[in-house]
Amino acid sequence: MQAVSLSADTARYARCIAASKRIRWDIDRDVIRDRTFDLSHKFLPDGLSLADELPFLSAAERRFVSQVQGRTYANMFGLVERFVSAKVVELTQAHSFGDQVALEALVRFTDEELKHQELFRRIEQLAAQGMPAGYTFGADANAVAAFVLSKCTWAVLALTCHVELLSQAHYRGSIGTAPDLSDLFKDVFLYHWREESQHANLDELEWLREDARMCRTSRDAAIDDLIALVGAVDEILQAQATADAHYVMRVIRGTPDAPRAAEVEAVVLKAYRWTYIVSGMLEPRFSKLLGGMVDAGQMARIEAAMGPLMYAMPAAGVPIPAMAA
């Protein structure tokens, strides 16, 4: 039988399928393995939690801050994957009577995102078993998904690609190499990273495919949508930073308005803006993709919208080159 020659894009979809089959994992058998969280270890490294910027807290208190932020980190990814899976289901329709390799890749993508949502629900349950009562995650996943999906496909794919790529950078350059992290927490994001690395490739393919259909006017409108989405993410981060800081202070000081509570909240918000927005905007692959789609004026609009958030970087410097290696 003569070999079928695949287009460059179809070949990339095919490679994602092959990787998906090779690295497939199970929540109980491979990730959790009957374990619970060891609270003598951090969840997030300092490069993401910025807990080292709270020197007035003890080492044990800073460790607790990282655990609270790690709990929120898992919940944030569960939140994002609600709208990502819904969007990918929508994207499959464009391939239903076309490229069946692309269709299979996106169906696998959706299946894996649904599995990740279940994983993060399980992680929240395990965290709740071991940590003090009182933690809340305020964002409603369905309401957030409805808002995100009300925006144009280009903007939704831009946000999705941004999140997928920052998750890769966080694991490779920070979580995966950091000492003294919870083994269970580390494994959650090891296995998450393995599948998300293929999702990032699919995001890129679909985003470029959508961009090829855009004119300058429609792209201007899409940039408005992207700026609105980033603003909505920041609203979620502000609310969660307040909730998490209050929880931390109530646990370690007995009251949410204890002395220096405002400093704790400011660092938590800075960490969240760095983790979920700024680190992704500075990730080299994402910035190259975005820069290749927009003109100088459009990029200036994006940079102006991002300007108030760009203070949110680690005090010790920005470890993006290592994160993106």
Rosetta blueprint (number, residue, H / E / L):
1 M L
2 Q L
3 A L
4 V L
5 S L
6 L L
7 S L
8 A H
9 D H
10 T H
11 A H
12 R H
13 Y H
14 A H
15 R H
16 C H
17 I H
18 A H
19 A H
20 S H
21 K H
22 R H
23 I H
24 R L
25 W L
26 D L
27 I H
28 D H
29 R H
30 D H
31 V H
32 I H
33 R L
34 D L
35 R L
36 T L
37 F L
38 D L
39 L L
40 S L
41 H L
42 K E
43 F L
44 L L
45 P L
46 D H
47 G H
48 L H
49 S H
50 L L
51 A H
52 D H
53 E H
54 L L
55 P L
56 F L
57 L L
58 S L
59 A H
60 A H
61 E H
62 R H
63 R H
64 F H
65 V H
66 S H
67 Q H
68 V H
69 Q H
70 G H
71 R H
72 T H
73 Y H
74 A H
75 N H
76 M H
77 F H
78 G H
79 L H
80 V H
81 E H
82 R H
83 F H
84 V H
85 S H
86 A H
87 K H
88 V H
89 V H
90 E H
91 L H
92 T H
93 Q H
94 A H
95 H H
96 S L
97 F L
98 G L
99 D L
100 Q H
101 V H
102 A H
103 L H
104 E H
105 A H
106 L H
107 V H
108 R H
109 F H
110 T H
111 D H
112 E H
113 E H
114 L H
115 K H
116 H H
117 Q H
118 E H
119 L H
120 F H
121 R H
122 R H
123 I H
124 E H
125 Q H
126 L H
127 A H
128 A H
129 Q H
130 G H
131 M L
132 P L
133 A L
134 G L
135 Y L
136 T L
137 F L
138 G L
139 A L
140 D L
141 A H
142 N H
143 A H
144 V H
145 A H
146 A H
147 F H
148 V H
149 L H
150 S L
151 K L
152 C L
153 T H
154 W H
155 A H
156 V H
157 L H
158 A H
159 L H
160 T H
161 C H
162 H H
163 V H
164 E H
165 L H
166 L H
167 S H
168 Q H
169 A H
170 H H
171 Y H
172 R H
173 G H
174 S H
175 I H
176 G L
177 T L
178 A L
179 P L
180 D L
181 L E
182 S L
183 D H
184 L H
185 F H
186 K H
187 D H
188 V H
189 F H
190 L H
191 Y H
192 H H
193 W H
194 R H
195 E H
196 E H
197 S H
198 Q H
199 H H
200 A H
201 N H
202 L H
203 D H
204 E H
205 L H
206 E H
207 W H
208 L H
209 R H
210 E H
211 D H
212 A L
213 R L
214 M L
215 C L
216 R H
217 T H
218 S H
219 R H
220 D H
221 A H
222 A H
223 I H
224 D H
225 D H
226 L H
227 I H
228 A H
229 L H
230 V H
231 G H
232 A H
233 V H
234 D H
235 E H
236 I H
237 L H
238 Q H
239 A H
240 Q H
241 A H
242 T H
243 A H
244 D H
245 A H
246 H H
247 Y H
248 V H
249 M H
250 R H
251 V H
252 I H
253 R H
254 G L
255 T L
256 P L
257 D L
258 A L
259 P L
260 R L
261 A H
262 A H
263 E H
264 V H
265 E H
266 A H
267 V H
268 V H
269 L H
270 K H
271 A H
272 Y H
273 R H
274 W H
275 T H
276 Y H
277 I H
278 V H
279 S H
280 G H
281 M H
282 L L
283 E L
284 P H
285 R H
286 F H
287 S H
288 K H
289 L H
290 L H
291 G H
292 G H
293 M H
294 V L
295 D L
296 A H
297 G H
298 Q H
299 M H
300 A H
301 R H
302 I H
303 E H
304 A H
305 A H
306 M H
307 G H
308 P H
309 L H
310 M L
311 Y L
312 A L
313 M L
314 P L
315 A L
316 A L
317 G L
318 V L
319 P L
320 I H
321 P H
322 A H
323 M H
324 A L
325 A L
